């Protein structure tokens, strides 16, 4: 699984949230959210919290290509 950090930044900005605001809303650390927005690996539970805080389901995040499955990388 690969995280599309740019897509998370755009989603956060579309909700007019700062990094710290979204981190607090998602109940994750600033550092964790920063890692997501840089496309770095994080615990799945943290990723799910951020997706939920953005008002999305995991399926919607996949559809928006915020998360790429390994086989998506080969396309």
Phi and psi restraints in degrees (value plus and minus 20) as a CYANA .aco file:
   2 UNK   PHI    -146.1  -106.1
   2 UNK   PSI     120.2   160.2
   3 UNK   PHI    -117.7   -77.7
   3 UNK   PSI     109.9   149.9
   4 UNK   PHI    -110.7   -70.7
   4 UNK   PSI      69.2   109.2
   5 UNK   PHI     -77.5   -37.5
   5 UNK   PSI     -59.1   -19.1
   6 UNK   PHI     -80.1   -40.1
   6 UNK   PSI     -58.2   -18.2
   7 UNK   PHI     -86.4   -46.4
   7 UNK   PSI     -55.7   -15.7
   8 UNK   PHI     -89.3   -49.3
   8 UNK   PSI     -58.6   -18.6
   9 UNK   PHI     -81.7   -41.7
   9 UNK   PSI     -67.2   -27.2
  10 UNK   PHI     -81.9   -41.9
  10 UNK   PSI     -61.2   -21.2
  11 UNK   PHI     -84.6   -44.6
  11 UNK   PSI     -62.6   -22.6
  12 UNK   PHI     -83.1   -43.1
  12 UNK   PSI     -65.9   -25.9
  13 UNK   PHI     -85.4   -45.4
  13 UNK   PSI     -53.2   -13.2
  14 UNK   PHI     -87.8   -47.8
  14 UNK   PSI     -42.2    -2.2
  15 UNK   PHI    -112.1   -72.1
  15 UNK   PSI     -14.9    25.1
  16 UNK   PHI      35.9    75.9
  16 UNK   PSI      22.1    62.1
  17 UNK   PHI    -132.3   -92.3
  17 UNK   PSI     122.6   162.6
  18 UNK   PHI    -102.7   -62.7
  18 UNK   PSI     149.5   189.5
  19 UNK   PHI     -80.6   -40.6
  19 UNK   PSI     -67.2   -27.2
  20 UNK   PHI     -84.4   -44.4
  20 UNK   PSI     -58.1   -18.1
  21 UNK   PHI     -82.2   -42.2
  21 UNK   PSI     -66.1   -26.1
  22 UNK   PHI     -88.2   -48.2
  22 UNK   PSI     -59.3   -19.3
  23 UNK   PHI     -78.8   -38.8
  23 UNK   PSI     -65.2   -25.2
  24 UNK   PHI     -84.3   -44.3
  24 UNK   PSI     -63.4   -23.4
  25 UNK   PHI     -82.6   -42.6
  25 UNK   PSI     -56.2   -16.2
  26 UNK   PHI    -107.0   -67.0
  26 UNK   PSI     -28.1    11.9
  27 UNK   PHI      40.4    80.4
  27 UNK   PSI      25.1    65.1
  28 UNK   PHI    -147.0  -107.0
  28 UNK   PSI     146.1   186.1
  29 UNK   PHI     -98.2   -58.2
  29 UNK   PSI     139.2   179.2
  30 UNK   PHI     -76.1   -36.1
  30 UNK   PSI     -62.9   -22.9
  31 UNK   PHI     -81.3   -41.3
  31 UNK   PSI     -61.7   -21.7
  32 UNK   PHI     -83.4   -43.4
  32 UNK   PSI     -65.8   -25.8
  33 UNK   PHI     -85.0   -45.0
  33 UNK   PSI     -58.1   -18.1
  34 UNK   PHI     -81.2   -41.2
  34 UNK   PSI     -59.9   -19.9
  35 UNK   PHI     -83.1   -43.1
  35 UNK   PSI     -62.3   -22.3
  36 UNK   PHI     -81.1   -41.1
  36 UNK   PSI     -66.0   -26.0
  37 UNK   PHI     -90.1   -50.1
  37 UNK   PSI     -35.6     4.4
  38 UNK   PHI    -114.8   -74.8
  38 UNK   PSI     -20.9    19.1
  39 UNK   PHI      58.2    98.2
  39 UNK   PSI      -1.3    38.7
  40 UNK   PHI    -109.4   -69.4
  40 UNK   PSI     143.3   183.3
  41 UNK   PHI     -95.5   -55.5
  41 UNK   PSI     125.6   165.6
  42 UNK   PHI    -162.7  -122.7
  42 UNK   PSI     149.8   189.8
  43 UNK   PHI     -85.7   -45.7
  43 UNK   PSI     123.0   163.0
  44 UNK   PHI     -78.5   -38.5
  44 UNK   PSI     -58.3   -18.3
  45 UNK   PHI     -81.8   -41.8
  45 UNK   PSI     -58.6   -18.6
  46 UNK   PHI     -87.8   -47.8
  46 UNK   PSI     -61.3   -21.3
  47 UNK   PHI     -81.5   -41.5
  47 UNK   PSI     -62.5   -22.5
  48 UNK   PHI     -84.5   -44.5
  48 UNK   PSI     -57.8   -17.8
  49 UNK   PHI     -82.1   -42.1
  49 UNK   PSI     -62.4   -22.4
  50 UNK   PHI     -87.3   -47.3
  50 UNK   PSI     -63.3   -23.3
  51 UNK   PHI     -78.8   -38.8
  51 UNK   PSI     -65.5   -25.5
  52 UNK   PHI     -84.1   -44.1
  52 UNK   PSI     -61.1   -21.1
  53 UNK   PHI     -84.0   -44.0
  53 UNK   PSI     -45.2    -5.2
  54 UNK   PHI    -103.6   -63.6
  54 UNK   PSI     -18.1    21.9
  55 UNK   PHI      59.1    99.1
  55 UNK   PSI       2.3    42.3
  56 UNK   PHI    -137.1   -97.1
  56 UNK   PSI     139.8   179.8
  57 UNK   PHI    -116.8   -76.8
  57 UNK   PSI     146.7   186.7
  58 UNK   PHI     -81.3   -41.3
  58 UNK   PSI     -60.2   -20.2
  59 UNK   PHI     -80.3   -40.3
  59 UNK   PSI     -60.6   -20.6
  60 UNK   PHI     -87.3   -47.3
  60 UNK   PSI     -59.3   -19.3
  61 UNK   PHI     -83.9   -43.9
  61 UNK   PSI     -58.6   -18.6
  62 UNK   PHI     -85.0   -45.0
  62 UNK   PSI     -64.4   -24.4
  63 UNK   PHI     -82.7   -42.7
  63 UNK   PSI     -54.3   -14.3
  64 UNK   PHI    -104.3   -64.3
  64 UNK   PSI     -17.5    22.5
  65 UNK   PHI      40.7    80.7
  65 UNK   PSI      14.0    54.0
  66 UNK   PHI     -98.1   -58.1
  66 UNK   PSI     -47.4    -7.4
  67 UNK   PHI    -144.7  -104.7
  67 UNK   PSI     110.7   150.7
  68 UNK   PHI    -133.8   -93.8
  68 UNK   PSI     108.8   148.8
  69 UNK   PHI     -99.5   -59.5
  69 UNK   PSI     137.2   177.2
  70 UNK   PHI     -72.6   -32.6
  70 UNK   PSI     -59.5   -19.5
  71 UNK   PHI     -91.1   -51.1
  71 UNK   PSI     -40.1    -0.1
  72 UNK   PHI     -88.9   -48.9
  72 UNK   PSI     -49.0    -9.0
  73 UNK   PHI     -85.1   -45.1
  73 UNK   PSI     -42.8    -2.8
  74 UNK   PHI    -108.5   -68.5
  74 UNK   PSI     -25.9    14.1
